[in-house]
Amino acid sequence: MDKEDKAKRVLAVLKKAFPRAKTELNFKTPLELLVATILSAQCTDRKVNAVTPELFSRFRTPEDYATVDTAEIERYIGSINFYKNKARSIKLCCKRLVEEFGGRMPRSIEEMTRLPGVGRKTASIVLAEAFGIPALAVDTHVKRVAQRLGLASGDKPDDIEEELKGLVPEKDWRSVTNLFILHGRRVCRAKNPLCGECGLREFCEYYKTKGG
């Protein structure tokens, strides 16, 4: 089968396995999701969700983050990996939101990635989850699943994003992100993947060469 047909069949299997797939980060507003996604880099969503209730109660607007010393932000996120760098990124990001966008959250990849600390992955997650704008985010799980299935030959996230976008319709871009992330976390792990429990074995190049 060609890659496009494989991608279609893979999505069908994963949609049955994870019928309510969405980001596991807790948020109520686009700003909250932006901050949570910045915090989630090299950190579990569970740890992020543990600190954000108090953080979001204290900081409600971009101005709130932009006008305090980073030490004040650090106080709420000290248990997060690289919290000092992330506090600085959040402050600078929100400062740019205030100064350049009037506190309004941008709604395009081009504008979002002008914010300090925001790359295509973070921008795509916010656009898709907070605004319903078609976007496909490539994190380590999406990259691993796409490569193991043989749906992506590139190694750079931007290249993998373009490959996957070329295989699935725009309406499924968000689904690819969430389904591949969940599958990568639950089944297709980086170490000791659960190939014996995987419903995608028949499509998987990794299983054929290593897992089987």
FENNORNOR-V921594 format. One record per residue. N is the residue number from 1. PSI is psi in radians with two decimals (NA if undefined). BURIAL is 1 if it has 16 or more other ideal C-beta (glycine too) atoms within 10 Angstrom, else 0. D_CENTER is the distance of its C-alpha to the mean C-alpha in Angstrom with 2 decimals. Layout:
n = [N | N]
psi = [PSI | PSI]
burial = [BURIAL | BURIAL]
d_center = [D_CENTER | D_CENTER]
//
This chain:
n = [1 | 2 | 3 | 4 | 5 | 6 | 7 | 8 | 9 | 10 | 11 | 12 | 13 | 14 | 15 | 16 | 17 | 18 | 19 | 20 | 21 | 22 | 23 | 24 | 25 | 26 | 27 | 28 | 29 | 30 | 31 | 32 | 33 | 34 | 35 | 36 | 37 | 38 | 39 | 40 | 41 | 42 | 43 | 44 | 45 | 46 | 47 | 48 | 49 | 50 | 51 | 52 | 53 | 54 | 55 | 56 | 57 | 58 | 59 | 60 | 61 | 62 | 63 | 64 | 65 | 66 | 67 | 68 | 69 | 70 | 71 | 72 | 73 | 74 | 75 | 76 | 77 | 78 | 79 | 80 | 81 | 82 | 83 | 84 | 85 | 86 | 87 | 88 | 89 | 90 | 91 | 92 | 93 | 94 | 95 | 96 | 97 | 98 | 99 | 100 | 101 | 102 | 103 | 104 | 105 | 106 | 107 | 108 | 109 | 110 | 111 | 112 | 113 | 114 | 115 | 116 | 117 | 118 | 119 | 120 | 121 | 122 | 123 | 124 | 125 | 126 | 127 | 128 | 129 | 130 | 131 | 132 | 133 | 134 | 135 | 136 | 137 | 138 | 139 | 140 | 141 | 142 | 143 | 144 | 145 | 146 | 147 | 148 | 149 | 150 | 151 | 152 | 153 | 154 | 155 | 156 | 157 | 158 | 159 | 160 | 161 | 162 | 163 | 164 | 165 | 166 | 167 | 168 | 169 | 170 | 171 | 172 | 173 | 174 | 175 | 176 | 177 | 178 | 179 | 180 | 181 | 182 | 183 | 184 | 185 | 186 | 187 | 188 | 189 | 190 | 191 | 192 | 193 | 194 | 195 | 196 | 197 | 198 | 199 | 200 | 201 | 202 | 203 | 204 | 205 | 206 | 207 | 208 | 209 | 210 | 211 | 212]
psi = [2.64 | 2.96 | -0.65 | -0.74 | -0.69 | -0.79 | -0.71 | -0.77 | -0.64 | -0.82 | -0.68 | -0.75 | -0.80 | -0.58 | -0.56 | -0.63 | -0.63 | 1.28 | -0.35 | 0.69 | 2.26 | 3.02 | 2.51 | 0.06 | 2.36 | 2.31 | 2.75 | -0.41 | 2.81 | -0.66 | -0.75 | -0.72 | -0.70 | -0.85 | -0.78 | -0.66 | -0.67 | -0.74 | -0.45 | -0.16 | 2.17 | 0.63 | 2.60 | 2.63 | -0.58 | -0.78 | -0.70 | -0.82 | -0.38 | -0.51 | -0.37 | -0.50 | -0.84 | -0.70 | -0.83 | -0.41 | -0.58 | -0.69 | 1.96 | -0.34 | 2.85 | -0.63 | -0.64 | -0.76 | -0.67 | -0.42 | 0.10 | 2.82 | 2.56 | -0.47 | -0.55 | -0.69 | -0.74 | -0.58 | -0.49 | -0.31 | 0.37 | -0.37 | -0.05 | 2.49 | 2.40 | 0.71 | -0.55 | -0.81 | -0.68 | -0.65 | -0.73 | -0.75 | -0.74 | -0.77 | -0.84 | -0.69 | -0.83 | -0.55 | -0.74 | -0.67 | -0.73 | -0.86 | -0.65 | -0.49 | 0.14 | 0.48 | -0.01 | 2.43 | 2.18 | 2.75 | 0.60 | 2.68 | -0.75 | -0.77 | -0.73 | -0.71 | -0.01 | -0.17 | 2.32 | 2.34 | 0.08 | 1.95 | -3.01 | -0.65 | -0.91 | -0.79 | -0.77 | -0.69 | -0.80 | -0.79 | -0.78 | -0.80 | -0.63 | -0.53 | -0.16 | 0.36 | 2.25 | 2.15 | 2.65 | 2.04 | 2.35 | 1.86 | -2.94 | -0.60 | -0.81 | -0.76 | -0.84 | -0.83 | -0.78 | -0.73 | -0.75 | -0.60 | -0.23 | 0.34 | -0.22 | 2.31 | -0.31 | 2.99 | -0.44 | 2.41 | -0.72 | -0.68 | -0.70 | -0.70 | -0.82 | -0.67 | -0.82 | -0.67 | -0.51 | -0.21 | -0.40 | 2.64 | 2.72 | -0.63 | -0.32 | 0.05 | -0.81 | -0.70 | -0.72 | -0.84 | -0.99 | -0.69 | -0.74 | -0.65 | -0.83 | -0.74 | -0.67 | -0.62 | -0.73 | -0.63 | -1.00 | 1.11 | 2.75 | -0.78 | 2.42 | 0.99 | 2.58 | 1.12 | -0.61 | -0.38 | 0.04 | 2.27 | 0.00 | 0.23 | -0.71 | -0.31 | -0.10 | 2.12 | -0.64 | -0.77 | -0.71 | -0.56 | -0.50 | -0.75 | -0.46 | NA]
burial = [0 | 0 | 1 | 0 | 0 | 1 | 1 | 0 | 0 | 1 | 1 | 0 | 1 | 1 | 0 | 0 | 1 | 1 | 0 | 0 | 1 | 0 | 1 | 0 | 1 | 0 | 1 | 0 | 0 | 1 | 1 | 1 | 1 | 1 | 1 | 1 | 1 | 1 | 1 | 1 | 1 | 0 | 1 | 0 | 1 | 0 | 0 | 1 | 1 | 0 | 1 | 1 | 0 | 0 | 1 | 1 | 0 | 0 | 1 | 0 | 0 | 1 | 0 | 0 | 1 | 1 | 0 | 1 | 0 | 1 | 0 | 0 | 1 | 1 | 0 | 1 | 1 | 0 | 0 | 1 | 0 | 0 | 1 | 0 | 0 | 1 | 1 | 1 | 1 | 1 | 1 | 1 | 1 | 1 | 1 | 1 | 1 | 1 | 0 | 0 | 0 | 0 | 0 | 0 | 1 | 1 | 0 | 0 | 1 | 0 | 1 | 1 | 0 | 0 | 1 | 0 | 1 | 1 | 1 | 1 | 1 | 1 | 1 | 1 | 1 | 1 | 1 | 1 | 1 | 1 | 0 | 0 | 0 | 0 | 1 | 1 | 1 | 1 | 1 | 0 | 1 | 1 | 1 | 1 | 1 | 1 | 1 | 1 | 1 | 0 | 1 | 1 | 0 | 1 | 0 | 0 | 1 | 0 | 0 | 1 | 1 | 0 | 1 | 1 | 1 | 0 | 1 | 1 | 0 | 0 | 0 | 1 | 1 | 1 | 1 | 1 | 1 | 1 | 1 | 1 | 1 | 1 | 1 | 1 | 0 | 0 | 1 | 1 | 0 | 0 | 0 | 0 | 1 | 0 | 1 | 0 | 0 | 1 | 0 | 1 | 0 | 0 | 1 | 1 | 0 | 1 | 1 | 0 | 0 | 0 | 1 | 0]
d_center = [28.85 | 26.96 | 23.23 | 22.86 | 24.77 | 22.88 | 19.48 | 21.14 | 22.57 | 19.47 | 17.62 | 20.79 | 20.87 | 17.31 | 17.82 | 20.91 | 19.36 | 16.50 | 18.14 | 16.16 | 12.59 | 10.13 | 7.49 | 9.60 | 9.41 | 12.80 | 13.60 | 16.49 | 16.10 | 13.81 | 14.85 | 13.98 | 10.35 | 10.37 | 12.19 | 10.27 | 6.99 | 9.60 | 11.19 | 8.55 | 8.93 | 11.32 | 11.76 | 11.46 | 10.24 | 13.97 | 15.17 | 13.11 | 14.45 | 17.82 | 18.20 | 16.73 | 19.64 | 22.19 | 20.13 | 19.49 | 23.13 | 24.32 | 22.16 | 21.95 | 21.99 | 21.01 | 24.67 | 24.51 | 22.09 | 23.83 | 27.30 | 27.11 | 27.47 | 24.39 | 26.32 | 26.03 | 22.22 | 22.46 | 24.71 | 22.02 | 19.29 | 21.68 | 20.36 | 16.91 | 16.71 | 17.80 | 18.43 | 20.97 | 18.86 | 16.05 | 18.84 | 20.19 | 17.03 | 16.63 | 20.34 | 20.43 | 17.53 | 19.37 | 22.63 | 21.57 | 20.45 | 23.95 | 25.95 | 24.52 | 23.07 | 25.37 | 22.71 | 21.15 | 17.44 | 17.20 | 16.24 | 15.82 | 13.73 | 16.96 | 17.55 | 14.15 | 14.16 | 17.64 | 16.44 | 16.86 | 13.91 | 11.50 | 10.53 | 9.42 | 5.73 | 5.96 | 8.62 | 7.33 | 5.05 | 8.33 | 10.60 | 9.74 | 9.53 | 12.13 | 14.33 | 14.12 | 14.15 | 13.42 | 10.45 | 8.63 | 5.51 | 6.77 | 5.92 | 9.15 | 9.26 | 8.90 | 11.32 | 13.60 | 13.99 | 14.60 | 17.06 | 18.82 | 19.37 | 20.75 | 18.59 | 17.63 | 20.26 | 18.63 | 17.12 | 15.36 | 11.76 | 13.40 | 16.04 | 13.99 | 12.15 | 15.73 | 17.13 | 14.93 | 15.52 | 19.13 | 19.27 | 17.96 | 18.99 | 16.99 | 17.05 | 15.01 | 12.11 | 9.94 | 11.56 | 10.84 | 7.04 | 7.85 | 11.07 | 10.34 | 7.93 | 10.82 | 13.41 | 12.32 | 12.51 | 15.66 | 17.57 | 16.59 | 16.36 | 16.77 | 20.19 | 22.48 | 20.53 | 22.23 | 23.63 | 26.56 | 24.51 | 22.22 | 22.92 | 21.77 | 24.48 | 26.56 | 23.89 | 22.70 | 24.16 | 23.22 | 25.14 | 28.07 | 28.47 | 27.43 | 26.55 | 29.59]
//
